[in-house]
Amino acid sequence: MELTGAEIVVRCLQEEGVEHLFGYPGGAVLYIYDEIYKQDKVQHILVRHEQAAVHAADAYSRSTEKVGVCLVTSGPGVTNAVTGIATAYMDSIPMVILSGQVPTHAIGEDAFQECDTVGITRPCVKHNFLVKDVRELATTIKKAFHIAASGRPGPVLVDIPKDVTRNKCRFDYPKSVTMRSYNPVTRGHQGQLKKALGLLLGAERPMIYTGGGVILANAAPELNKLVDLLGYPVTNTLMGLGGYRASDSKYVGMPGMHGTYEANMAMQHCDVLIAIGARFDDRVIGNPKHFAQNPRKIVHIDIDPSSISKRVKVDVPIVGDVRETLVELTGMLEDSFAAGKKPSATALAGWWAQINEWRKRDCLKYKGSNEVIKPQFVVEKLWEVTKGDAFITSDVGQHQMFAAQFYRFDKPRRWINSGGLGTMGVGLPYAMGVKMAHPDAQVACVTGEGSIQMCIQELSTCKQYNLPVKIVNLNNRYLGMVRQWQQIEYGSRYSQSYMDALPDFVALAESYGHVGIRVDKPSDVEPALRDAFGKYKDRLVFLDIITDPTENVWPMVQGGKGLTEMLLGSEDL
């Protein structure tokens, strides 16, 4: 049976089990939209800006293990989507972006709403395709889903000219695809695993350092089993929060620029470091030269060989799927334990004594207040009210760090944020994507008055699709993180960081048909949060919380400094 290209696109999505498609129509994709109209298996969510379509699909994927899918038109549709695509690319999120393109005969003619989509997106996708023949469309979409979800995941874009969506051919959706040039390794090398085992057993000051790769590989249960078996200290990066449960004493907090003192000191002073699905990012280890001053053996497990030894020289590289590798490594450890080969209990006890000494610094302590609302206090209360079980999305800045430091995640895929690119404006579209995927879950977006205004029009989408997310706006009237850096490194010259002419957020939320609550007293924070999740359970609630404008995120490692050169508070300036 012959189908049009547009029908094939929709059939392919159905074959892949896609339930939600985020998008925005335009001339080049109207045939596809016509076919979406004629079916009811794939629900289309109409956003108010293409950037939000990609962000929502991205969060949908982050919170579910599925591939997120979005659809945008040619020209400005694609260029608006690029920020969302780059965000997903930096955090390795599996996504398929379908973009419209001008008809094939018009490509390169500077036609209306034309741009070189493949060229523009090449640096920020895992792969992209331009489909010039309708007969290749089904196979290409199959390849796109395969590439997006396998190996190190990432966004894949399929650019479809308008005439391709109109032309007809026989529909045949392949069950599987093989690609000669793309065969990611999944199983770790046995010899390397044995070396890693030897180092782990012989370590006197071991440290387990885990990142977003644990979350992406769905390896949190395996990681928890490994850490519990060994009894070693563990740290989760910003992208890896929830990989190991934060409520356990073996968890020493987040490492890096705004990580805990004990996590950073343990990272610096350990003798064996096992990195699992983490990439020694500049915000995690600070200055690589300073990090390399302390001799230590490093084991690095990652699906992507290009991430290994990229910033830090590694002793035992292991390329493989994190989950499968952890299963094998744990099995080998159990065999060693059964044979009586165990790590030195005395050395480990001494190492824990040292870590607990570092813990006594209580680096996350902050000065409470009855007059002004402290942002840390708001996040603590949010954690209490939601019993630590909500999905938390965030934008980028001080509020993101406060959420990461003070909301203690015990489960993976509950913390949805832009780690690698650091994109403002993601919080609300992220919350929409999560709520579409988990309609019965509690979803809170922790944001700031700068970030929320970048995609605030999505309040309209939330109204249309009845998405009762809770927006916790930590409103300090500044671009907080910019202000903090300007205070510390630029002699308190607050260039363009002060948010003048802010809207009345309560009135704005109400104008979109939602509930707005302004909170300016510390005693009102908890009642307002309880109302948001209780009394207004089925409504979107915008909590405009007026916080202390002078509050900074501590501890802090300044750019170019090492992990042990931490500022613990303003007294260190």
ZITA-V328081 format. One record per residue. N is the residue number from 1. PSI is psi in whole degrees, -180 to 180 (999 if undefined). OMEGA is omega in degrees with one decimal (NA if undefined). NEAR is the number of other C-alpha atoms within 10 Angstrom. Layout:
N | PSI | OMEGA | NEAR
N | PSI | OMEGA | NEAR
This chain:
1 | 132 | -178.2 | 7
2 | 135 | 177.4 | 12
3 | 157 | 173.4 | 18
4 | 163 | 177.3 | 20
5 | -39 | -179.5 | 30
6 | -42 | 177.4 | 27
7 | -39 | -179.8 | 21
8 | -43 | 179.2 | 26
9 | -49 | -176.9 | 21
10 | -42 | 178.1 | 20
11 | -40 | 179.1 | 22
12 | -44 | 179.5 | 21
13 | -40 | 178.2 | 20
14 | -43 | 179.5 | 15
15 | -35 | 179.6 | 13
16 | -1 | 178.7 | 15
17 | 25 | 179.7 | 13
18 | 127 | -178.9 | 17
19 | -31 | -176.2 | 16
20 | 132 | 179.4 | 20
21 | 122 | -179.0 | 22
22 | 132 | -177.2 | 25
23 | -177 | -179.7 | 29
24 | 126 | -173.6 | 22
25 | 165 | 175.5 | 18
26 | 172 | -171.7 | 17
27 | -45 | -172.4 | 15
28 | -15 | -176.2 | 26
29 | 16 | -173.9 | 24
30 | -33 | 176.6 | 17
31 | -40 | 179.2 | 21
32 | -44 | -179.8 | 22
33 | -32 | 177.6 | 20
34 | -38 | 179.0 | 12
35 | -34 | 176.3 | 17
36 | -38 | -179.9 | 20
37 | -32 | -171.7 | 12
38 | 0 | -176.5 | 10
39 | 168 | 179.5 | 12
40 | 10 | -179.2 | 10
41 | -39 | -179.7 | 15
42 | 119 | 178.6 | 17
43 | 127 | 177.4 | 14
44 | 133 | 177.0 | 18
45 | 118 | -178.7 | 21
46 | 110 | 177.2 | 21
47 | -176 | -179.9 | 25
48 | -1 | 178.5 | 17
49 | 139 | -175.5 | 19
50 | -33 | 178.4 | 27
51 | -42 | -178.3 | 25
52 | -31 | 179.0 | 34
53 | -44 | -178.9 | 30
54 | -44 | 179.2 | 37
55 | -44 | -177.7 | 31
56 | -42 | 178.3 | 32
57 | -35 | 178.7 | 34
58 | -49 | -179.1 | 35
59 | -34 | 175.9 | 30
60 | -44 | 180.0 | 29
61 | -46 | -177.8 | 23
62 | -34 | -174.1 | 29
63 | -3 | -173.1 | 22
64 | -20 | -169.8 | 14
65 | 0 | 179.7 | 16
66 | 169 | 174.2 | 18
67 | 126 | 176.8 | 24
68 | 143 | -177.4 | 30
69 | 135 | 174.7 | 28
70 | 164 | -173.5 | 26
71 | 124 | 179.6 | 28
72 | 161 | -180.0 | 29
73 | 179 | -176.1 | 30
74 | 174 | 174.3 | 27
75 | -117 | -176.3 | 21
76 | -25 | 176.2 | 15
77 | -47 | 179.6 | 25
78 | -46 | -176.2 | 28
79 | -32 | 174.1 | 20
80 | -28 | -176.9 | 18
81 | -16 | -171.6 | 24
82 | -40 | -179.7 | 20
83 | -43 | 179.2 | 22
84 | -39 | -179.8 | 26
85 | -45 | -179.8 | 28
86 | -35 | 177.9 | 21
87 | -46 | -179.5 | 25
88 | -37 | -178.8 | 30
89 | -45 | -178.8 | 23
90 | -29 | -179.8 | 17
91 | 9 | 176.9 | 23
92 | 54 | -178.9 | 22
93 | 128 | -178.8 | 28
94 | 119 | -178.2 | 30
95 | 151 | 170.9 | 32
96 | 122 | 178.1 | 30
97 | 120 | 176.1 | 28
98 | 122 | 179.1 | 24
99 | 144 | 174.4 | 24
100 | 158 | 175.9 | 31
101 | 158 | 177.5 | 32
102 | 160 | -178.8 | 27
103 | 150 | -173.1 | 18
104 | -39 | -177.5 | 16
105 | -19 | -177.7 | 11
106 | -7 | -178.3 | 13
107 | 130 | -178.8 | 14
108 | 0 | -178.1 | 11
109 | 9 | -174.2 | 10
110 | 46 | -179.6 | 11
111 | 168 | 178.6 | 13
112 | 131 | -179.5 | 12
113 | 39 | 175.1 | 17
114 | 140 | 163.6 | 22
115 | 163 | -178.6 | 21
116 | 85 | -174.1 | 16
117 | -46 | -178.7 | 22
118 | -41 | 179.8 | 16
119 | -45 | -177.1 | 9
120 | -40 | -173.7 | 13
121 | -10 | -174.1 | 21
122 | -45 | -177.4 | 14
123 | -13 | -175.5 | 11
124 | 28 | 171.1 | 21
125 | 159 | 173.2 | 25
126 | -39 | 176.0 | 23
127 | 157 | 170.6 | 19
128 | 158 | -176.8 | 22
129 | 145 | 165.6 | 19
130 | 117 | -176.4 | 17
131 | 115 | -177.6 | 20
132 | -10 | -177.4 | 17
133 | 127 | -176.7 | 17
134 | -28 | -178.4 | 25
135 | -18 | 179.8 | 18
136 | -2 | -170.8 | 13
137 | -50 | -176.0 | 27
138 | -45 | -179.7 | 22
139 | -40 | -178.7 | 18
140 | -43 | 180.0 | 20
141 | -39 | 176.4 | 25
142 | -45 | 178.6 | 19
143 | -40 | -178.0 | 20
144 | -46 | 179.7 | 24
145 | -39 | -179.3 | 22
146 | -48 | -178.3 | 20
147 | -41 | -177.0 | 26
148 | -40 | -170.4 | 24
149 | -16 | -175.2 | 22
150 | 168 | -179.5 | 18
151 | -141 | 170.9 | 19
152 | 115 | -172.8 | 23
153 | 170 | 177.7 | 24
154 | 171 | -179.7 | 25
155 | 139 | 176.6 | 33
156 | 132 | -177.4 | 31
157 | 137 | 174.6 | 29
158 | 115 | -178.2 | 24
159 | 122 | -172.0 | 24
160 | 110 | 177.6 | 29
161 | 155 | -173.4 | 27
162 | -40 | -178.3 | 24
163 | -27 | 177.5 | 21
164 | -34 | 179.3 | 24
165 | -16 | -179.8 | 27
166 | -33 | -177.4 | 17
167 | 159 | -176.5 | 15
168 | 153 | 168.6 | 19
169 | 176 | 179.0 | 16
170 | 136 | 179.4 | 14
171 | 124 | 176.6 | 20
172 | 110 | -177.6 | 16
173 | 118 | -176.6 | 17
174 | 144 | 178.6 | 14
175 | -39 | 179.3 | 9
176 | 166 | 176.8 | 9
177 | 145 | 171.0 | 12
178 | 136 | 179.8 | 9
179 | 121 | -174.4 | 9
180 | -38 | -173.1 | 6
181 | 2 | -175.6 | 6
182 | 98 | 177.8 | 10
183 | 82 | -176.9 | 11
184 | 141 | 177.3 | 16
185 | 137 | 177.5 | 16
186 | -25 | -173.9 | 19
187 | 127 | 179.4 | 16
188 | 148 | -179.1 | 22
189 | 130 | -175.3 | 14
190 | -45 | -178.3 | 13
191 | -41 | 179.3 | 11
192 | -37 | 177.9 | 16
193 | -39 | 178.3 | 21
194 | -41 | 177.2 | 15
195 | -44 | 179.8 | 14
196 | -42 | 179.5 | 24
197 | -46 | 179.8 | 17
198 | -44 | 179.9 | 14
199 | -42 | -179.1 | 21
200 | -40 | -178.4 | 25
201 | -30 | -176.7 | 18
202 | -3 | -174.4 | 17
203 | 142 | 174.7 | 19
204 | -30 | 178.2 | 20
205 | 70 | -174.4 | 23
206 | 157 | 176.0 | 30
207 | 134 | 177.3 | 24
208 | 121 | -174.4 | 23
209 | 116 | -171.9 | 25
210 | 150 | -177.2 | 30
211 | -159 | -175.8 | 24
212 | -22 | 179.0 | 25
213 | -31 | 178.2 | 28
214 | -42 | -179.9 | 29
215 | -48 | -176.8 | 25
216 | -33 | -178.9 | 29
217 | 2 | -176.2 | 19
218 | 42 | -174.2 | 17
219 | 15 | -178.0 | 23
220 | -45 | 179.0 | 24
221 | -40 | -178.7 | 17
222 | -39 | 178.4 | 22
223 | -45 | 179.5 | 24
224 | -40 | 179.3 | 14
225 | -45 | -178.7 | 16
226 | -47 | -177.2 | 20
227 | -41 | -179.5 | 17
228 | -34 | 179.5 | 14
229 | -44 | -175.6 | 13
230 | -34 | -176.4 | 18
231 | 23 | -178.5 | 16
232 | 155 | 174.3 | 18
233 | 146 | -177.4 | 24
234 | 145 | 176.2 | 28
235 | 142 | 175.2 | 29
236 | 132 | 175.6 | 27
237 | 177 | 178.5 | 26
238 | -42 | -179.3 | 28
239 | -18 | -175.5 | 27
240 | 7 | -176.4 | 26
241 | 134 | -177.6 | 30
242 | -12 | 178.0 | 24
243 | -46 | 168.6 | 30
244 | 142 | -172.0 | 29
245 | 128 | -175.5 | 21
246 | -19 | -177.0 | 21
247 | -9 | -176.6 | 11
248 | 146 | -177.6 | 11
249 | -19 | -179.9 | 11
250 | -16 | 179.5 | 17
251 | 121 | -175.0 | 18
252 | 10 | 178.3 | 22
253 | -177 | -177.7 | 24
254 | 143 | 177.0 | 27
255 | 173 | 167.1 | 26
256 | -159 | -171.3 | 26
257 | -44 | 176.6 | 25
258 | 32 | 178.4 | 26
259 | -178 | -178.9 | 29
260 | 157 | 178.8 | 26
261 | -46 | -175.9 | 30
262 | -36 | 179.5 | 25
263 | -45 | -178.1 | 25
264 | -40 | 179.0 | 28
265 | -40 | 179.3 | 19
266 | -39 | 177.0 | 27
267 | -42 | -176.1 | 29
268 | -39 | -170.4 | 22
269 | 4 | -179.9 | 19
270 | 163 | 176.8 | 20
271 | -22 | 172.5 | 20
272 | 125 | 179.8 | 23
273 | 123 | 174.7 | 25
274 | 117 | -179.6 | 22
275 | 125 | -176.3 | 22
276 | 110 | 177.1 | 26
277 | 35 | 178.2 | 30
278 | 159 | -170.4 | 23
279 | 23 | 177.8 | 26
280 | 46 | -176.7 | 23
281 | 155 | -177.5 | 18
282 | -29 | 179.1 | 14
283 | -8 | -179.6 | 21
284 | -48 | -174.3 | 22
285 | -1 | -180.0 | 26
286 | -135 | -176.3 | 23
287 | 119 | -176.9 | 19
288 | -34 | 180.0 | 18
289 | -45 | 178.6 | 14
290 | -40 | -179.7 | 16
291 | -36 | -176.4 | 19
292 | -7 | -179.4 | 14
293 | -35 | -178.1 | 11
294 | 123 | -179.9 | 13
295 | 133 | 177.0 | 12
296 | 156 | 174.3 | 20
297 | 134 | -177.7 | 19
298 | 126 | 171.3 | 22
299 | 132 | -178.0 | 26
300 | 115 | 177.7 | 26
301 | 123 | 179.9 | 29
302 | 148 | 179.2 | 27
303 | -23 | -173.4 | 27
304 | 111 | -177.9 | 20
305 | -27 | -177.8 | 17
306 | -16 | 178.0 | 10
307 | -17 | -175.2 | 18
308 | 133 | -177.3 | 24
309 | 25 | -179.8 | 16
310 | -45 | -179.8 | 12
311 | -24 | -176.6 | 15
312 | 134 | -180.0 | 17
313 | 133 | -174.3 | 15
314 | 143 | -179.5 | 18
315 | -42 | -179.4 | 16
316 | 94 | 176.5 | 21
317 | 136 | 175.8 | 22
318 | 111 | 178.7 | 26
319 | 120 | 178.5 | 23
320 | 170 | 176.7 | 23
321 | 130 | -173.7 | 26
322 | -42 | -176.4 | 28
323 | -51 | -178.6 | 25
324 | -40 | -179.0 | 16
325 | -42 | 179.4 | 25
326 | -37 | 177.1 | 24
327 | -47 | -180.0 | 17
328 | -46 | -177.4 | 17
329 | -40 | 179.6 | 20
330 | -40 | 177.2 | 20
331 | -44 | 179.1 | 13
332 | -38 | 177.9 | 15
333 | -44 | 179.8 | 22
334 | -40 | 178.0 | 17
335 | -42 | 179.2 | 12
336 | -43 | 179.6 | 15
337 | -42 | -179.8 | 15
338 | -32 | 179.9 | 10
339 | 4 | 177.0 | 9
340 | 5 | 177.6 | 9
341 | 107 | -177.9 | 13
342 | 158 | 175.5 | 15
343 | 160 | -179.2 | 19
344 | 116 | -178.4 | 12
345 | -35 | -178.9 | 11
346 | -47 | -179.4 | 10
347 | -43 | -178.8 | 15
348 | -39 | 179.1 | 19
349 | -40 | 178.1 | 13
350 | -39 | -179.9 | 13
351 | -42 | 177.5 | 20
352 | -37 | 177.8 | 19
353 | -41 | 178.4 | 12
354 | -44 | -179.8 | 15
355 | -42 | 179.8 | 18
356 | -30 | 172.8 | 13
357 | -46 | 178.1 | 12
358 | -37 | -179.5 | 18
359 | -31 | -176.2 | 17
360 | -17 | 178.2 | 10
361 | -20 | 177.8 | 13
362 | 60 | -168.4 | 13
363 | -19 | -178.6 | 17
364 | 5 | -179.1 | 19
365 | 139 | 176.8 | 12
366 | 159 | -178.5 | 15
367 | 115 | 177.7 | 8
368 | 170 | -179.6 | 12
369 | 145 | 173.6 | 12
370 | -10 | -175.8 | 9
371 | -53 | -176.9 | 11
372 | 152 | -178.9 | 15
373 | 124 | 176.0 | 25
374 | 133 | -177.7 | 24
375 | -36 | 179.9 | 25
376 | -40 | -179.2 | 25
377 | -39 | 179.8 | 20
378 | -46 | -178.6 | 25
379 | -40 | 177.1 | 22
380 | -44 | 179.7 | 18
381 | -37 | 177.5 | 19
382 | -42 | 178.6 | 25
383 | -42 | 179.0 | 19
384 | -48 | -175.1 | 15
385 | -38 | -178.1 | 18
386 | 4 | -178.9 | 16
387 | 30 | 177.4 | 10
388 | 18 | -171.8 | 18
389 | 11 | -177.1 | 18
390 | 163 | 166.1 | 19
391 | 125 | -178.6 | 23
392 | 119 | 172.3 | 27
393 | 155 | 178.1 | 27
394 | 164 | 171.2 | 31
395 | -142 | -176.7 | 27
396 | 135 | 178.9 | 25
397 | -157 | -178.5 | 21
398 | -43 | -177.8 | 25
399 | -35 | 178.7 | 26
400 | -44 | -179.1 | 24
401 | -40 | 177.6 | 21
402 | -40 | 178.9 | 22
403 | -43 | -178.9 | 24
404 | -36 | -177.1 | 24
405 | -37 | -168.3 | 23
406 | -11 | 172.6 | 18
407 | 115 | -171.7 | 24
408 | 108 | -175.0 | 21
409 | 125 | 177.3 | 24
410 | -11 | -177.5 | 17
411 | 150 | 176.3 | 20
412 | 165 | 176.0 | 25
413 | 23 | 176.2 | 25
414 | -17 | -177.1 | 22
415 | 111 | -172.3 | 25
416 | 105 | -178.2 | 26
417 | 164 | 179.1 | 27
418 | 103 | -175.5 | 28
419 | -56 | -171.9 | 20
420 | -46 | -176.3 | 17
421 | -31 | 180.0 | 16
422 | 61 | -172.8 | 16
423 | 121 | 171.2 | 21
424 | 150 | 177.5 | 21
425 | -5 | -175.5 | 25
426 | -23 | -167.3 | 32
427 | -51 | -176.5 | 33
428 | -49 | 175.5 | 32
429 | -36 | 176.2 | 31
430 | -46 | -179.4 | 32
431 | -37 | 178.2 | 31
432 | -47 | -179.7 | 33
433 | -42 | -179.6 | 28
434 | -43 | -178.0 | 31
435 | -34 | 175.8 | 25
436 | -37 | -178.0 | 21
437 | -33 | -176.5 | 19
438 | 75 | -172.7 | 15
439 | -24 | -176.3 | 14
440 | -4 | -175.0 | 9
441 | 159 | 172.1 | 14
442 | 126 | 179.9 | 19
443 | 123 | 179.0 | 26
444 | 137 | 176.4 | 28
445 | 112 | 177.2 | 28
446 | 116 | -171.9 | 27
447 | -179 | 176.7 | 29
448 | 164 | -174.5 | 30
449 | -19 | 175.5 | 23
450 | -52 | -176.1 | 24
451 | -45 | -171.9 | 22
452 | -30 | -177.0 | 24
453 | -8 | -179.7 | 16
454 | -25 | 176.3 | 16
455 | 34 | -172.4 | 18
456 | -22 | 179.7 | 18
457 | -15 | -180.0 | 17
458 | -8 | 171.1 | 21
459 | -30 | 178.3 | 24
460 | -43 | 177.3 | 18
461 | -43 | 179.9 | 20
462 | -35 | 178.6 | 25
463 | -46 | -176.3 | 15
464 | -39 | -175.1 | 14
465 | 12 | 178.1 | 13
466 | 63 | -179.5 | 16
467 | 97 | -173.1 | 21
468 | 60 | 178.7 | 26
469 | 161 | -179.8 | 27
470 | 123 | -179.3 | 25
471 | 118 | 179.5 | 25
472 | 98 | -174.7 | 26
473 | 108 | 178.4 | 26
474 | 90 | -168.9 | 28
475 | 100 | -179.9 | 26
476 | 9 | 177.0 | 24
477 | 17 | 176.7 | 19
478 | 159 | 161.3 | 20
479 | 92 | -161.4 | 21
480 | -48 | -175.9 | 27
481 | -36 | 176.1 | 18
482 | -45 | 179.5 | 16
483 | -41 | -179.9 | 23
484 | -46 | 179.6 | 21
485 | -41 | 179.7 | 16
486 | -36 | 178.2 | 16
487 | -44 | -173.1 | 15
488 | -42 | -170.3 | 13
489 | -12 | -175.4 | 12
490 | 33 | 172.7 | 12
491 | 38 | 179.4 | 9
492 | 29 | 174.3 | 12
493 | 100 | -172.1 | 13
494 | 76 | -177.9 | 16
495 | 112 | 173.3 | 10
496 | 23 | -179.7 | 11
497 | -8 | -178.7 | 17
498 | 128 | -177.7 | 15
499 | 93 | 178.6 | 14
500 | 153 | 176.3 | 9
501 | 46 | 177.0 | 7
502 | 148 | 176.5 | 11
503 | 166 | 169.1 | 10
504 | 98 | -172.6 | 11
505 | -34 | 179.6 | 19
506 | -48 | 179.9 | 17
507 | -37 | -179.5 | 16
508 | -47 | 178.9 | 16
509 | -42 | -179.7 | 21
510 | -35 | -179.9 | 15
511 | -26 | 175.4 | 13
512 | -1 | 178.1 | 16
513 | 17 | -177.8 | 16
514 | 180 | 177.7 | 21
515 | 130 | 175.7 | 20
516 | 134 | 178.4 | 21
517 | 125 | 175.4 | 20
518 | 132 | -179.2 | 18
519 | 121 | 178.2 | 22
520 | 5 | 176.2 | 17
521 | 138 | -179.9 | 16
522 | -36 | -177.4 | 19
523 | -18 | -177.9 | 13
524 | -6 | -173.8 | 13
525 | -54 | -176.4 | 19
526 | -47 | 177.7 | 18
527 | -39 | -179.8 | 13
528 | -41 | 179.0 | 18
529 | -41 | -179.6 | 24
530 | -38 | 176.4 | 17
531 | -43 | -177.1 | 13
532 | -43 | -177.6 | 27
533 | -10 | -178.5 | 22
534 | -79 | -177.1 | 13
535 | -43 | -178.4 | 11
536 | 37 | -175.7 | 16
537 | -39 | -173.6 | 15
538 | 14 | -179.8 | 13
539 | 152 | 169.4 | 20
540 | 129 | 179.7 | 25
541 | 128 | 176.4 | 26
542 | 107 | 179.3 | 25
543 | 108 | 178.2 | 25
544 | 98 | -172.2 | 23
545 | 115 | -175.3 | 26
546 | 105 | -173.0 | 21
547 | 171 | -178.8 | 23
548 | 117 | -176.3 | 18
549 | -14 | -176.7 | 18
550 | -6 | -173.5 | 11
551 | 135 | 177.3 | 18
552 | 163 | 176.0 | 20
553 | 118 | 175.1 | 24
554 | 156 | -10.7 | 24
555 | 172 | -179.8 | 20
556 | 136 | 169.9 | 19
557 | 117 | -179.2 | 24
558 | 154 | 178.5 | 19
559 | 134 | 178.9 | 11
560 | -7 | -180.0 | 13
561 | 170 | 179.7 | 17
562 | 170 | -174.7 | 23
563 | -28 | -177.4 | 28
564 | -5 | -179.3 | 19
565 | 56 | -173.0 | 14
566 | 144 | 168.3 | 22
567 | 121 | -176.8 | 18
568 | -12 | 179.3 | 21
569 | 180 | -175.5 | 16
570 | -23 | 179.0 | 12
571 | -20 | -179.7 | 6
572 | -6 | -176.5 | 7
573 | 999 | NA | 9
